[in-house]
Amino acid sequence: MLSLENIKKQFGNEIVLNGVNAQFDCGLNFIIGPSGCGKSTLLKIISGMDHDFTGDLLFHDKSLKDFSRQDMTNFYYSSIGFVWQNFRLVNHLTVEDNIKLISNLLPVSCGEKEKRLKETLKKLGIQKLANVKVGKLSGGQKQRVAIARAIIKDPDVIIADEPTGALDAESSKSIMNELRKIAKNKLVIIVTHDKSLIDHNCSCFILKNGKLEVLKQSNTCVPPGFKRRINKPSLGGKDTIIQAGKNIRGLSLKFLLSGVVLILSSFLSLLNFSGEIQNVQDEIYNELVDERGEGIRDIRLLTDSLSSGGDFDGQQLTQDVYEVFDLLKDDDRIEFMYTREPVWDITVDIEDLVSDYNPKSSRIAPSIQKLAAGKMAAPDQQEIVIPQTLLDKFHLTADEVIGKKLDYSGVIRKRSMDSEKRVSLNDLTIVGVADTRFYNQVDLDDCFILSVNATKDILEQAGIDLSSLDAIIRVKSLDDMLDVVDDLQMAGYVPQGDFSMIEDMLKLKSTNESQGSLVSTILFVLSVVTSVSLTIINTYLRKSEYAILKMNGYSSSNLLKITLMEYVEVSLLSSIAFAGAMPLLNLISSRTLELSISSFRALVLGCGITMMQGVLIGLVSSVISSKIKPLKNMKSGEVQ
C-alpha cells in the first residue's frame, strides 16, 4: 500500500535519513528509535508534508512526487488521517465541531454526515462530550477526539505521532486499544519511543543511523476486496456560513477587536469621504464671508471721487460703464450686474396692488444683498427689481408682483450739488425681488434697481451726463474675483473693492484646503492600515489552525471561502453596530476633533464603508490563510 524507496534527507551537512526502504501494508506498524534519530522527519515524508528529499514515496504504486496540488488535497482527505501527540485540535470549537470540520467535506447527504458523526462519537465513547469545548477535556479525551476526527472520513492510512506521549498509563492503554481496532482493516503507522506499546501481532521498524531496519514483520496484508477510494472534499455554501459563524463565536474576543477597529476605521474614513474635515477647516473662511455678506463678491465701477471714497483726490474718473455690460454679458463667472444711481423721495405705484408708496429715503445709492426671487433687470429692457421690504409692508408675495407694471418717480441731485430734478418712469416691468440689507444689518426701503435703459432715461431727464453712471458687477465665486478684476484692468477700467482682503482670504482658503486634505489623507490611511494590520496579525495567529485544516483535506479555495465568509459576517454585524454606535462616535468626535456627522445619508454611507472594508480585509485574510504551508506552520501545541 505504502512504499519507501531509498529515501534520503539532510539538513545542511547533517544526514538524517540515508537510504530508507520500507513496505507498509494493512495492520499495525510501529516505527521506534531514540529521540533525535529522525522519526518526525520520516513521518512528515510519509504523510506527504515534506517533498524536499531524494528517493521516492509510493502510494498504491503511484509516486507522491507526481501528485498535483489537487491530488495532494484529495490524498490528505481520502487516504490519510492524522493523530498527533499534542492533539492539534481547535480549542475554540466543541468536540462535535472539531469532528465536523472534517465531516463537512464529505461528499454525502446531510443525513449521512449526521449518521456517521454519531457513530464515530459512539465508537470512541465521547458522545456525551459532543457539546463540550475541547479546551476543557482531559488529555485522553482530547486524543479520542483527535482519533475520531481522523477516522470520520474513513481513510486508508492512519498516522500517529507519539499518540500516547502526553497521556497517563490508563489513557495510553485505552488509546492503543482503539488504534488496534482501527488497524484491523487499515494501515496504522505509529511513531513512538515507548517500546512497551508494541505487541506481538504487529510490524515493527527501528530507525537508527539514518536507516530503517525491520525488527518484526507481521503477516497482515491488504484485505480481500479492498478498493482504494478517492473522494474529492467539497465544502458547501451552507456549511461555510455555519462554520464561519462558529469560528466567530469561538474567537469572539479576536473578532470583537476586529469589529471595533473596523467601526472606528469606518468612522474615520467617513469623516474623510463626507468632507466634514474640510468643512471644519473652511469655517474661518466662511465666517469672514458671512460677516461681509453677499456684497463681498461685488466689483465696483465708479465715475467720481465722491462715490469712490475719495481715492482719486477729487478727480473725476472717465470710464464708460455701458460697455462693461456688453463685455461681460456672456461671462459664466458673473452672477449679475446692475447700475447705481441715488434717487431720493421715491414714489411707486404697482397696478392693482400698491398706490403712492413713499419709502423712507436713505439717500444711499441702491445696493442689493441678494436676489430673493425672480431675476436681475436686463440692461436693454425697461425693467425694475423691487426691495423685499415693499412686499413685507403690503403682505405680498413675489409671485403676486413679478410681471406687474410699476410707475416710478423720485428726485435726483445733480453732481454739482446745487440743484435737484424730479424724474419719473411709467410701465416698468417688475422682474425680481431683492434683499437690500445694507452690510447685513439695515434693510433699505428705497433700493429699487433699475435696468440700464431705465437709468439712462432718468439721467437724461435730470440733465446728467451719462458718463457719470456707476455699475456693480457681482461674481459667482470669490475664486474668480481677482481674475475678473485683472480682465477689467486689461480692458482699461478701474475696478474697486476690497481686493487685498479677498486675496488674503483666498490664500487662507487654499491653506485650509491643503491642511484639510492632509489630515483627511492621514486619517484615511491610518484607519485602513490599522484594519489590515490587525487582520494580518489575527490571521497569522491562526496559522496552525489553517495548517491542520490543510492536512485534513481543506483546499486553498476552501480556506479562502471560509475565511472570507468570517469577515463578511463580521462586517455585517459591525455595520449594524456602527449604526447603533453613531451617536456615541459623534459625541466623542465632536469633543476631541470638533467633528460630527449626523445625517441619514452619512449613516448609510458609514455602514457601506464598514461592509466594504470588512470584505477588503476578509480578502486579505483569506489570501494569507490559503497560502499557509502545513510543513512550516504545524508547530507543537494546541490550536487556540
DORONU-836515 format. One line per 4 residues: number of its first residue (from 1); their letters; for each residue x, y, z of C-alpha. Coordinates in Angstrom, 1 decimal, always signed. Layout:
N
NUM) A) X:Y:Z ~ ...
//
This chain:
640
1) MLSL) +0.0:+0.0:+0.0 ~ +2.7:+2.5:+1.0 ~ +6.3:+2.1:+0.0 ~ +9.5:+4.0:+0.8
5) ENIK) +12.3:+3.7:-1.8 ~ +15.8:+4.9:-1.0 ~ +14.6:+7.9:+1.0 ~ +17.4:+10.4:+1.7
9) KQFG) +17.1:+13.6:+3.7 ~ +19.6:+16.0:+5.1 ~ +19.7:+19.4:+6.8 ~ +22.7:+21.3:+5.8
13) NEIV) +25.7:+18.9:+6.2 ~ +23.7:+16.6:+8.6 ~ +22.3:+13.5:+7.0 ~ +19.1:+12.5:+8.8
17) LNGV) +17.8:+9.7:+6.5 ~ +20.2:+7.8:+4.4 ~ +18.6:+5.3:+2.1 ~ +15.4:+4.3:+3.9
21) NAQF) +13.4:+1.5:+2.3 ~ +10.2:+0.0:+3.7 ~ +6.9:-1.5:+2.7 ~ +3.8:-0.9:+4.8
25) DCGL) +0.5:-2.8:+4.4 ~ -2.6:-3.0:+6.4 ~ -2.3:-3.6:+10.1 ~ -0.4:-2.0:+13.0
29) NFII) +3.1:-0.8:+12.2 ~ +5.5:+0.7:+14.7 ~ +8.5:+2.9:+14.0 ~ +10.7:+3.3:+17.0
33) GPSG) +14.0:+4.9:+17.8 ~ +15.7:+7.3:+20.2 ~ +14.9:+11.0:+20.3 ~ +16.5:+13.0:+17.5
37) CGKS) +17.0:+10.0:+15.2 ~ +14.7:+11.4:+12.5 ~ +11.4:+9.8:+13.3 ~ +9.4:+13.0:+13.0
41) TLLK) +11.2:+13.8:+9.7 ~ +10.4:+10.4:+8.3 ~ +6.8:+10.8:+9.4 ~ +6.5:+14.2:+7.5
45) IISG) +7.7:+12.5:+4.4 ~ +5.4:+9.5:+4.8 ~ +2.4:+11.9:+5.3 ~ +3.2:+13.9:+2.2
49) MDHD) +4.0:+17.1:+4.1 ~ +7.7:+17.2:+3.1 ~ +8.6:+16.8:-0.6 ~ +12.2:+18.0:-0.2
53) FTGD) +14.0:+14.6:-0.3 ~ +15.6:+12.2:-2.7 ~ +14.2:+8.8:-3.4 ~ +10.5:+8.1:-3.8
57) LLFH) +7.3:+7.6:-1.8 ~ +4.7:+5.4:-3.5 ~ +1.1:+5.1:-2.5 ~ -0.7:+2.3:-4.3
61) DKSL) +2.3:+2.2:-6.7 ~ +1.9:+5.9:-7.6 ~ +4.7:+8.4:-6.7 ~ +3.5:+11.3:-4.4
65) KDFS) +6.1:+13.4:-6.2 ~ +3.8:+13.2:-9.3 ~ +0.7:+14.4:-7.4 ~ -0.8:+17.7:-8.4
69) RQDM) -1.9:+20.2:-5.7 ~ -5.5:+18.9:-6.1 ~ -4.2:+15.3:-5.9 ~ -2.5:+16.1:-2.6
73) TNFY) -5.6:+17.7:-1.2 ~ -7.6:+14.5:-2.2 ~ -4.8:+12.4:-0.7 ~ -4.9:+14.3:+2.6
77) YSSI) -8.7:+13.9:+2.8 ~ -9.4:+10.4:+1.4 ~ -6.2:+8.5:+2.2 ~ -4.5:+9.9:+5.3
81) GFVW) -5.8:+10.5:+8.9 ~ -3.5:+12.1:+11.5 ~ -3.3:+11.6:+15.2 ~ -0.7:+13.9:+16.9
85) QNFR) +0.9:+13.7:+20.3 ~ -0.3:+17.2:+21.1 ~ -3.7:+16.6:+19.6 ~ -3.8:+19.7:+17.4
89) LVNH) -7.5:+20.3:+18.0 ~ -9.2:+23.7:+17.6 ~ -9.8:+24.7:+21.2 ~ -12.4:+27.4:+20.4
93) LTVE) -14.7:+24.7:+19.0 ~ -16.6:+21.9:+20.7 ~ -15.9:+18.2:+20.3 ~ -18.6:+17.8:+17.7
97) DNIK) -17.5:+20.9:+15.8 ~ -13.9:+19.7:+15.7 ~ -15.0:+16.5:+14.0 ~ -17.5:+18.4:+11.8
101) LISN) -14.5:+20.3:+10.4 ~ -13.7:+17.1:+8.5 ~ -17.2:+15.6:+8.1 ~ -18.4:+18.8:+6.4
105) LLPV) -16.2:+17.9:+3.5 ~ -17.8:+14.5:+2.9 ~ -19.5:+14.3:-0.5 ~ -22.6:+12.8:+1.1
109) SCGE) -26.0:+14.0:+2.2 ~ -26.5:+15.9:+5.4 ~ -28.3:+12.9:+6.9 ~ -25.4:+10.6:+6.1
113) KEKR) -23.0:+13.1:+7.7 ~ -25.0:+13.3:+10.9 ~ -25.3:+9.5:+11.0 ~ -21.5:+9.0:+10.5
117) LKET) -20.8:+11.6:+13.2 ~ -23.0:+9.9:+15.8 ~ -21.5:+6.5:+15.0 ~ -17.9:+7.9:+15.3
121) LKKL) -18.7:+9.6:+18.6 ~ -20.2:+6.4:+20.0 ~ -17.3:+4.3:+18.7 ~ -14.8:+6.4:+20.6
125) GIQK) -17.0:+6.7:+23.7 ~ -17.2:+10.5:+23.6 ~ -20.9:+11.1:+22.6 ~ -21.6:+12.7:+26.0
129) LANV) -18.8:+15.2:+25.4 ~ -20.2:+16.3:+22.0 ~ -21.1:+19.9:+23.0 ~ -18.1:+20.5:+25.3
133) KVGK) -15.2:+22.7:+24.1 ~ -12.1:+20.6:+23.7 ~ -10.1:+23.0:+25.8 ~ -12.0:+21.7:+28.9
137) LSGG) -11.2:+18.0:+28.1 ~ -8.5:+15.7:+29.7 ~ -5.6:+14.5:+27.6 ~ -7.1:+11.1:+27.0
141) QKQR) -10.4:+12.6:+25.9 ~ -8.6:+15.0:+23.6 ~ -6.8:+12.2:+21.9 ~ -10.1:+10.3:+21.4
145) VAIA) -11.4:+13.4:+19.7 ~ -8.3:+13.5:+17.5 ~ -8.8:+9.9:+16.6 ~ -12.5:+10.5:+15.8
149) RAII) -11.5:+13.4:+13.6 ~ -9.0:+11.1:+11.8 ~ -11.4:+8.2:+11.1 ~ -14.6:+10.0:+10.4
153) KDPD) -13.6:+10.3:+6.7 ~ -12.7:+6.6:+6.6 ~ -9.1:+7.0:+5.3 ~ -6.8:+4.2:+4.0
157) VIIA) -3.9:+5.2:+6.4 ~ -3.8:+6.4:+10.0 ~ -0.5:+8.1:+11.0 ~ +0.0:+8.6:+14.8
161) DEPT) +2.9:+10.6:+16.1 ~ +3.6:+9.7:+19.7 ~ -0.2:+9.2:+20.3 ~ +0.3:+8.4:+24.0
165) GALD) +3.2:+10.6:+24.8 ~ +1.1:+13.1:+26.7 ~ -1.2:+10.6:+28.4 ~ -1.2:+8.7:+31.7
169) AESS) -0.9:+4.9:+31.7 ~ -4.6:+4.2:+31.7 ~ -5.4:+6.6:+28.9 ~ -2.5:+5.3:+26.9
173) KSIM) -3.8:+1.8:+27.1 ~ -7.3:+2.9:+26.1 ~ -6.0:+4.8:+23.1 ~ -3.8:+1.9:+21.9
177) NELR) -6.8:-0.4:+22.1 ~ -8.7:+2.0:+19.8 ~ -5.8:+2.1:+17.3 ~ -5.6:-1.7:+17.3
181) KIAK) -9.3:-1.9:+16.4 ~ -8.8:+0.6:+13.6 ~ -5.7:-1.4:+12.3 ~ -7.9:-4.5:+11.6
185) NKLV) -8.8:-3.1:+8.1 ~ -6.5:-0.1:+7.7 ~ -2.8:+0.8:+7.7 ~ -1.9:+2.3:+11.0
189) IIVT) +1.7:+3.7:+11.4 ~ +2.7:+4.7:+14.9 ~ +5.9:+6.6:+15.6 ~ +6.9:+6.2:+19.2
193) HDKS) +9.9:+5.9:+21.6 ~ +7.9:+3.7:+24.0 ~ +8.7:+0.1:+23.3 ~ +6.1:-1.1:+25.8
197) LIDH) +3.3:-0.2:+23.3 ~ +4.5:-2.8:+20.8 ~ +2.6:-6.1:+20.8 ~ +3.1:-9.4:+19.1
201) NCSC) +0.7:-9.0:+16.3 ~ +2.3:-6.1:+14.5 ~ +5.2:-5.0:+12.4 ~ +8.0:-3.1:+14.0
205) FILK) +10.8:-1.0:+12.5 ~ +13.7:+0.8:+14.1 ~ +15.3:+4.0:+12.8 ~ +18.9:+4.4:+13.6
209) NGKL) +21.9:+5.8:+11.8 ~ +19.6:+7.1:+9.1 ~ +18.4:+3.6:+8.2 ~ +15.1:+1.9:+8.8
213) EVLK) +15.5:-1.7:+9.9 ~ +12.8:-4.3:+10.2 ~ +12.6:-5.8:+13.7 ~ +9.4:-7.8:+13.1
217) QSNT) +7.2:-8.2:+10.1 ~ +3.6:-9.3:+10.6 ~ +1.7:-11.3:+8.0 ~ -1.1:-8.7:+7.7
221) CVPP) -1.9:-7.8:+4.2 ~ -4.4:-5.8:+2.3 ~ -7.9:-7.3:+3.0 ~ -9.6:-9.1:+0.1
225) GFKR) -11.9:-6.8:-1.8 ~ -10.1:-3.7:-0.6 ~ -10.5:-0.9:-3.0 ~ -8.9:+2.4:-2.9
229) RINK) -11.4:+5.3:-2.7 ~ -10.6:+8.8:-3.8 ~ -13.1:+11.3:-2.5 ~ -12.8:+15.0:-3.5
233) PSLG) -13.5:+17.1:-0.5 ~ -16.4:+19.6:-1.0 ~ -17.4:+22.4:+1.3 ~ -20.9:+23.6:+0.6
237) GKDT) -22.1:+27.2:+1.0 ~ -24.4:+26.4:+4.0 ~ -21.5:+24.6:+5.8 ~ -19.2:+27.6:+5.0
241) IIQA) -21.6:+30.1:+6.6 ~ -22.2:+27.9:+9.7 ~ -18.5:+27.2:+10.2 ~ -17.7:+30.9:+9.8
245) GKNI) -20.2:+31.7:+12.5 ~ -18.8:+29.1:+14.9 ~ -15.3:+30.5:+14.4 ~ -16.6:+34.0:+15.2
249) RGLS) -18.3:+32.8:+18.4 ~ -15.3:+30.7:+19.4 ~ -12.8:+33.5:+18.8 ~ -15.2:+36.2:+20.0
253) LKFL) -12.5:+38.4:+21.6 ~ -10.3:+38.5:+18.4 ~ -13.3:+39.2:+16.2 ~ -14.7:+41.7:+18.6
257) LSGV) -11.5:+43.6:+18.5 ~ -11.5:+43.4:+14.7 ~ -15.1:+44.7:+14.7 ~ -14.3:+47.6:+17.0
261) VLIL) -11.3:+48.6:+14.9 ~ -13.4:+48.2:+11.7 ~ -16.1:+50.5:+13.2 ~ -13.5:+53.1:+14.2
265) SSFL) -11.7:+52.8:+10.9 ~ -15.0:+53.3:+9.0 ~ -15.9:+56.3:+11.1 ~ -12.6:+58.0:+10.3
269) SLLN) -13.0:+57.1:+6.7 ~ -16.5:+58.5:+6.7 ~ -15.1:+61.8:+8.1 ~ -12.8:+61.9:+5.1
273) FSGE) -15.3:+60.9:+2.5 ~ -18.0:+63.2:+3.8 ~ -15.9:+66.3:+3.6 ~ -16.5:+67.1:+7.3
277) IQNV) -12.8:+67.7:+7.9 ~ -12.7:+70.1:+5.0 ~ -15.9:+71.9:+6.3 ~ -14.3:+72.5:+9.6
281) QDEI) -11.1:+73.7:+8.0 ~ -13.1:+76.2:+6.0 ~ -15.1:+77.5:+8.9 ~ -13.0:+80.7:+9.5
285) YNEL) -13.1:+81.4:+5.8 ~ -16.9:+81.1:+5.7 ~ -17.3:+83.2:+8.8 ~ -15.3:+86.0:+7.1
289) VDER) -17.5:+85.7:+4.0 ~ -20.7:+85.8:+6.1 ~ -19.7:+88.8:+8.0 ~ -19.4:+90.9:+4.8
293) GEGI) -22.5:+89.4:+3.2 ~ -23.1:+88.7:-0.4 ~ -21.8:+92.1:-1.3 ~ -18.2:+90.9:-0.7
297) RDIR) -18.4:+89.5:-4.2 ~ -19.1:+92.9:-5.8 ~ -16.7:+94.8:-8.1 ~ -17.5:+98.5:-8.2
301) LLTD) -17.0:+100.7:-11.3 ~ -17.3:+104.3:-10.1 ~ -17.0:+107.5:-12.1 ~ -16.3:+110.2:-9.5
305) SLSS) -14.2:+110.8:-6.4 ~ -17.3:+111.1:-4.2 ~ -18.7:+107.8:-5.0 ~ -15.3:+106.1:-5.0
309) GGDF) -14.5:+107.1:-1.4 ~ -12.1:+109.9:-2.5 ~ -9.4:+107.6:-3.8 ~ -8.7:+109.9:-6.7
313) DGQQ) -8.1:+113.2:-5.0 ~ -11.4:+114.7:-6.2 ~ -10.6:+113.9:-9.8 ~ -13.4:+112.5:-11.9
317) LTQD) -12.9:+109.2:-13.5 ~ -13.7:+108.7:-17.1 ~ -14.8:+105.2:-17.9 ~ -17.8:+104.2:-19.8
321) VYEV) -19.6:+101.5:-17.8 ~ -22.1:+100.8:-20.5 ~ -19.5:+98.9:-22.5 ~ -18.9:+96.7:-19.4
325) FDLL) -22.4:+95.2:-19.8 ~ -21.6:+94.1:-23.3 ~ -18.1:+92.9:-22.3 ~ -19.3:+90.6:-19.5
329) KDDD) -22.9:+89.7:-20.6 ~ -21.9:+86.1:-21.6 ~ -19.3:+85.6:-18.9 ~ -20.0:+82.5:-16.8
333) RIEF) -18.1:+83.9:-13.9 ~ -20.7:+86.8:-13.5 ~ -23.8:+86.3:-11.4 ~ -25.4:+89.7:-12.3
337) MYTR) -24.7:+93.3:-13.0 ~ -26.6:+96.5:-12.2 ~ -26.3:+100.3:-12.3 ~ -26.3:+102.6:-9.2
341) EPVW) -27.9:+106.0:-9.1 ~ -29.1:+107.6:-5.8 ~ -32.7:+108.6:-6.1 ~ -34.5:+110.3:-3.2
345) DITV) -38.1:+110.8:-2.2 ~ -39.2:+107.9:-4.3 ~ -42.9:+107.2:-5.0 ~ -44.1:+104.0:-6.7
349) DIED) -47.4:+102.6:-7.9 ~ -48.0:+98.9:-8.7 ~ -51.1:+98.1:-10.8 ~ -54.0:+96.9:-8.6
353) LVSD) -51.6:+96.4:-5.6 ~ -49.8:+99.5:-4.4 ~ -50.6:+103.2:-4.7 ~ -48.5:+106.2:-3.8
357) YNPK) -45.9:+104.2:-1.8 ~ -43.3:+106.6:-0.5 ~ -40.5:+104.5:+1.2 ~ -38.1:+106.0:+3.7
361) SSRI) -35.3:+107.7:+1.9 ~ -31.8:+106.6:+2.8 ~ -30.0:+108.9:+0.3 ~ -27.7:+105.9:-0.5
365) APSI) -27.1:+104.5:-3.9 ~ -29.1:+101.3:-4.5 ~ -27.5:+98.2:-3.1 ~ -28.5:+94.6:-3.3
369) QKLA) -27.6:+91.8:-0.8 ~ -29.0:+89.0:-2.9 ~ -31.9:+88.2:-5.2 ~ -34.8:+86.8:-3.2
373) AGKM) -36.9:+86.0:-6.2 ~ -37.0:+86.4:-9.9 ~ -34.1:+87.8:-11.9 ~ -32.0:+90.9:-12.4
377) AAPD) -33.2:+93.6:-14.7 ~ -32.0:+93.1:-18.3 ~ -29.8:+96.1:-19.5 ~ -31.7:+96.7:-22.7
381) QQEI) -35.2:+96.5:-21.2 ~ -37.5:+98.8:-19.2 ~ -37.4:+96.6:-16.1 ~ -37.0:+97.0:-12.3
385) VIPQ) -36.1:+95.0:-9.2 ~ -38.0:+96.0:-6.1 ~ -36.9:+95.6:-2.4 ~ -38.3:+92.8:-0.2
389) TLLD) -39.3:+95.4:+2.3 ~ -42.1:+96.5:+0.0 ~ -43.6:+93.1:-0.1 ~ -43.4:+92.8:+3.6
393) KFHL) -45.1:+96.1:+4.2 ~ -48.0:+95.2:+2.0 ~ -48.1:+91.5:+2.8 ~ -47.5:+90.5:-0.8
397) TADE) -45.7:+87.5:-2.3 ~ -43.1:+87.6:-5.1 ~ -45.5:+85.7:-7.4 ~ -48.1:+88.4:-6.9
401) VIGK) -45.8:+91.2:-8.0 ~ -43.4:+89.8:-10.6 ~ -44.7:+90.6:-14.1 ~ -46.7:+93.6:-12.9
405) KLDY) -46.2:+97.1:-14.2 ~ -44.8:+99.8:-11.9 ~ -44.8:+103.6:-12.1 ~ -41.7:+105.2:-10.6
409) SGVI) -40.7:+108.8:-9.7 ~ -38.1:+110.4:-7.5 ~ -35.5:+113.2:-7.1 ~ -32.0:+113.1:-8.5
413) RKRS) -29.4:+115.5:-7.2 ~ -27.0:+116.8:-9.8 ~ -23.3:+116.2:-9.2 ~ -22.8:+120.0:-8.9
417) MDSE) -24.7:+119.7:-5.5 ~ -26.6:+122.9:-6.3 ~ -29.8:+121.6:-7.9 ~ -32.1:+118.6:-8.0
421) KRVS) -34.6:+117.3:-10.5 ~ -37.7:+115.1:-10.2 ~ -37.8:+112.3:-12.7 ~ -40.4:+109.6:-13.5
425) LNDL) -40.8:+106.4:-15.4 ~ -44.0:+104.5:-16.3 ~ -44.8:+100.9:-17.0 ~ -41.6:+99.4:-15.7
429) TIVG) -41.9:+95.6:-15.6 ~ -41.1:+94.1:-12.2 ~ -38.8:+91.1:-12.8 ~ -37.3:+90.4:-9.4
433) VADT) -37.3:+91.0:-5.7 ~ -34.1:+91.9:-3.8 ~ -32.9:+91.5:-0.3 ~ -31.5:+95.0:+0.2
437) RFYN) -29.9:+94.8:+3.6 ~ -27.0:+97.3:+4.0 ~ -23.9:+95.5:+5.4 ~ -26.1:+92.7:+6.6
441) QVDL) -27.8:+94.9:+9.2 ~ -30.1:+97.6:+7.9 ~ -32.9:+97.0:+5.4 ~ -33.1:+99.8:+2.9
445) DDCF) -36.6:+100.6:+1.8 ~ -35.7:+102.7:-1.2 ~ -33.3:+100.4:-3.0 ~ -35.0:+100.0:-6.4
449) ILSV) -32.7:+98.5:-9.0 ~ -33.4:+100.0:-12.5 ~ -32.3:+98.4:-15.8 ~ -29.5:+100.2:-17.7
453) NATK) -32.0:+101.6:-20.2 ~ -34.3:+102.9:-17.4 ~ -31.4:+104.5:-15.6 ~ -30.4:+106.3:-18.9
457) DILE) -33.9:+107.7:-19.1 ~ -33.9:+109.2:-15.7 ~ -30.4:+110.6:-16.1 ~ -31.4:+112.3:-19.4
461) QAGI) -34.5:+113.7:-17.6 ~ -32.2:+115.2:-14.9 ~ -29.8:+116.5:-17.4 ~ -26.9:+114.5:-16.1
465) DLSS) -24.0:+113.3:-18.3 ~ -24.5:+109.6:-18.9 ~ -20.7:+109.0:-18.5 ~ -21.2:+109.5:-14.7
469) LDAI) -23.1:+106.3:-14.3 ~ -21.8:+103.8:-11.7 ~ -22.1:+100.0:-12.0 ~ -21.8:+96.9:-9.8
473) IRVK) -20.5:+93.6:-11.0 ~ -21.1:+90.5:-8.8 ~ -19.1:+87.4:-9.5 ~ -20.4:+84.0:-8.7
477) SLDD) -17.4:+83.0:-6.6 ~ -14.6:+84.7:-4.8 ~ -12.3:+82.3:-6.5 ~ -13.0:+84.1:-9.8
481) MLDV) -13.0:+87.6:-8.5 ~ -9.3:+88.6:-8.9 ~ -9.3:+87.1:-12.5 ~ -12.3:+89.3:-13.4
485) VDDL) -10.6:+92.3:-11.9 ~ -7.5:+91.6:-14.0 ~ -9.6:+91.3:-17.1 ~ -11.3:+94.7:-16.4
489) QMAG) -8.0:+96.4:-15.8 ~ -6.6:+95.0:-19.1 ~ -9.7:+96.5:-20.7 ~ -8.9:+99.9:-19.3
493) YVPQ) -11.3:+100.1:-16.4 ~ -10.5:+101.0:-12.8 ~ -12.4:+98.4:-10.7 ~ -12.7:+99.0:-6.9
497) GDFS) -13.3:+96.6:-4.0 ~ -11.5:+95.0:-1.0 ~ -9.2:+93.1:-3.3 ~ -6.3:+92.9:-0.9
501) MIED) -8.6:+91.3:+1.7 ~ -10.0:+89.0:-0.9 ~ -6.5:+87.9:-1.9 ~ -5.7:+87.1:+1.8
505) MLKL) -8.9:+85.2:+2.2 ~ -8.2:+83.1:-0.8 ~ -4.7:+82.3:+0.5 ~ -6.3:+81.3:+3.8
509) KSTN) -8.8:+79.1:+1.9 ~ -6.0:+77.4:-0.1 ~ -4.0:+76.8:+3.1 ~ -7.1:+75.3:+4.8
513) ESQG) -7.8:+73.1:+1.8 ~ -4.2:+71.8:+1.8 ~ -4.3:+71.1:+5.6 ~ -7.7:+69.5:+5.4
517) SLVS) -6.6:+67.3:+2.6 ~ -3.5:+66.2:+4.5 ~ -5.5:+65.5:+7.7 ~ -8.1:+63.5:+5.7
521) TILF) -5.4:+61.5:+3.9 ~ -3.6:+60.7:+7.2 ~ -6.8:+59.6:+8.9 ~ -7.9:+57.5:+6.0
525) VLSV) -4.5:+55.8:+5.5 ~ -4.2:+55.3:+9.3 ~ -7.7:+53.7:+9.5 ~ -7.1:+51.3:+6.6
529) VTSV) -3.6:+50.4:+7.7 ~ -4.8:+49.6:+11.2 ~ -7.6:+47.4:+10.0 ~ -5.4:+45.5:+7.6
533) SLTI) -2.6:+45.1:+10.1 ~ -4.9:+43.7:+12.8 ~ -6.3:+41.3:+10.2 ~ -2.9:+40.1:+9.2
537) INTY) -1.9:+39.6:+12.8 ~ -5.0:+37.7:+13.6 ~ -4.6:+35.5:+10.5 ~ -1.0:+34.6:+11.4
541) LRKS) -2.1:+33.8:+15.0 ~ -4.4:+31.2:+13.4 ~ -1.8:+29.7:+11.0 ~ -1.5:+26.5:+13.0
545) EYAI) -5.3:+26.1:+12.6 ~ -5.1:+26.6:+8.9 ~ -2.2:+24.1:+8.6 ~ -4.3:+21.5:+10.5
549) LKMN) -7.2:+22.0:+8.1 ~ -5.0:+21.7:+5.1 ~ -3.6:+18.4:+6.4 ~ -7.1:+17.2:+6.7
553) GYSS) -8.2:+17.9:+3.2 ~ -9.1:+21.6:+3.1 ~ -8.0:+23.1:-0.3 ~ -6.8:+26.7:-0.6
557) SNLL) -10.2:+27.6:-2.1 ~ -12.0:+26.0:+0.9 ~ -9.9:+28.1:+3.3 ~ -10.4:+31.2:+1.2
561) KITL) -14.2:+30.8:+1.2 ~ -14.4:+30.1:+5.0 ~ -12.1:+33.0:+5.9 ~ -13.8:+35.4:+3.6
565) MEYV) -17.2:+34.4:+5.0 ~ -15.9:+35.1:+8.5 ~ -15.2:+38.7:+7.7 ~ -18.4:+39.1:+5.6
569) EVSL) -20.3:+38.1:+8.7 ~ -18.2:+40.3:+11.0 ~ -18.5:+43.3:+8.7 ~ -22.3:+42.8:+8.5
573) LSSI) -22.5:+42.7:+12.3 ~ -20.1:+45.7:+12.5 ~ -22.3:+47.6:+10.1 ~ -25.3:+47.1:+12.4
577) AFAG) -23.2:+48.0:+15.4 ~ -21.9:+51.1:+13.5 ~ -25.5:+52.4:+13.2 ~ -26.1:+51.9:+16.9
581) AMPL) -22.8:+53.5:+17.9 ~ -23.1:+56.5:+15.7 ~ -24.4:+58.9:+18.4 ~ -21.5:+57.9:+20.7
585) LNLI) -19.0:+58.2:+18.0 ~ -20.3:+61.7:+17.1 ~ -20.2:+62.7:+20.8 ~ -16.5:+61.6:+21.1
589) SSRT) -15.5:+63.0:+17.8 ~ -17.2:+66.4:+18.5 ~ -15.4:+66.7:+21.8 ~ -12.0:+65.6:+20.6
593) LELS) -11.8:+66.6:+16.9 ~ -14.7:+69.1:+16.8 ~ -16.2:+66.9:+14.1 ~ -19.6:+65.2:+13.9
597) ISSF) -21.7:+63.5:+11.3 ~ -25.4:+63.2:+11.8 ~ -27.2:+62.9:+8.5 ~ -29.0:+59.7:+7.5
601) RALV) -27.0:+59.7:+4.2 ~ -23.8:+59.7:+6.2 ~ -25.1:+56.8:+8.4 ~ -25.9:+54.7:+5.3
605) LGCG) -22.5:+55.7:+3.8 ~ -20.8:+54.7:+7.0 ~ -22.5:+51.3:+7.1 ~ -21.5:+50.8:+3.4
609) ITMM) -17.8:+51.7:+4.2 ~ -17.9:+49.2:+7.1 ~ -19.1:+46.5:+4.8 ~ -16.6:+47.4:+2.1
613) QGVL) -13.6:+47.5:+4.5 ~ -14.8:+44.2:+6.0 ~ -14.8:+42.5:+2.7 ~ -11.4:+44.0:+1.8
617) IGLV) -9.7:+42.8:+5.0 ~ -11.5:+39.5:+4.5 ~ -9.9:+39.1:+1.1 ~ -6.5:+39.9:+2.7
621) SSVI) -7.0:+37.3:+5.4 ~ -8.4:+34.7:+3.1 ~ -5.5:+35.0:+0.7 ~ -3.0:+34.7:+3.6
625) SSKI) -4.8:+31.7:+5.0 ~ -4.9:+29.9:+1.7 ~ -1.1:+30.3:+1.2 ~ -0.3:+28.7:+4.6
629) KPLK) +2.2:+25.8:+4.2 ~ +1.5:+22.9:+6.6 ~ +5.1:+21.9:+6.9 ~ +6.2:+25.3:+8.1
633) NMKS) +3.2:+26.0:+10.4 ~ +2.5:+22.6:+12.0 ~ +4.1:+23.6:+15.3 ~ +3.7:+21.7:+18.5
637) GEVQ) +1.0:+22.6:+21.0 ~ -2.7:+23.0:+20.6 ~ -4.6:+25.4:+18.4 ~ -6.3:+28.2:+20.3
//
